[in-house]
């Protein structure tokens, strides 16, 4: 990707993805974080629709994964955190 592909363009906007479209080679892949499927389905649907129009003729898909977090890990003694 050219080093100036997305200079001065806010992410998650159509101009940002248009800049990526111009920068990526044919058959290239663009990946982005797209919020929580449980909390922001409307945002994800809007983003996927916009990407489908920008990358017309390409493939736009959504995938998700769950990353467990333990916000209290280390905030108490190791013994207490390990007993949970």
C-alpha positions in Angstrom: 0.0 0.0 0.0 1.2 3.5 -0.8 2.3 5.3 2.3 -0.1 8.2 1.6 -3.1 6.1 0.8 -5.2 7.4 3.7 -3.5 10.6 4.7 -6.0 13.2 5.9 -9.0 10.9 5.8 -11.0 9.8 8.9 -11.3 6.1 9.3 -14.7 4.3 8.9 -15.8 6.9 6.3 -16.5 6.3 2.6 -13.5 8.5 1.6 -11.2 6.3 3.8 -12.3 3.1 2.1 -12.2 4.8 -1.3 -8.5 5.6 -0.6 -7.9 2.0 0.4 -9.6 0.8 -2.8 -7.3 3.0 -4.8 -4.2 1.7 -2.9 -4.8 -2.0 -2.7 -3.8 -4.2 -5.6 -6.4 -6.2 -7.5 -7.3 -9.3 -5.4 -5.9 -7.6 -2.3 -7.5 -7.8 1.1 -8.7 -5.0 3.4 -9.6 -5.8 7.0 -11.0 -3.5 9.7 -12.3 -3.6 13.2 -16.1 -3.0 13.2 -17.5 -2.8 16.7 -19.4 -5.5 18.6 -22.0 -7.6 16.8 -24.0 -7.7 20.0 -24.1 -3.9 20.6 -23.6 -2.2 17.2 -25.2 -4.3 14.5 -26.6 -1.2 12.8 -23.0 0.2 12.5 -21.8 -3.1 11.1 -24.6 -3.3 8.6 -24.0 0.3 7.5 -20.2 -0.3 7.2 -20.7 -3.5 5.2 -23.2 -1.8 2.8 -20.9 1.1 2.2 -17.9 -1.2 1.6 -20.0 -3.3 -0.8 -20.6 -0.1 -2.9 -16.9 1.1 -2.7 -15.5 -2.4 -3.5 -18.2 -3.2 -6.2 -17.4 -6.5 -7.8 -15.3 -7.6 -4.8 -16.3 -9.7 -1.8 -17.4 -8.0 1.4 -17.8 -10.3 4.4 -18.1 -10.0 8.2 -16.3 -12.2 10.6 -16.1 -12.0 14.4 -14.3 -13.5 17.3 -14.7 -13.3 21.0 -11.7 -12.2 23.1 -12.2 -12.9 26.8 -11.0 -10.1 29.0 -10.4 -10.2 32.7 -10.4 -6.6 33.8 -9.8 -7.4 37.5 -6.9 -9.7 36.8 -3.9 -8.5 38.8 -5.9 -5.9 40.7 -6.1 -8.2 43.7 -3.8 -10.9 45.0 -2.9 -13.6 42.6 -4.6 -16.2 44.8 -8.0 -14.3 44.6 -7.7 -13.9 40.8 -6.8 -17.5 40.2 -9.8 -18.8 42.3 -12.4 -17.2 40.0 
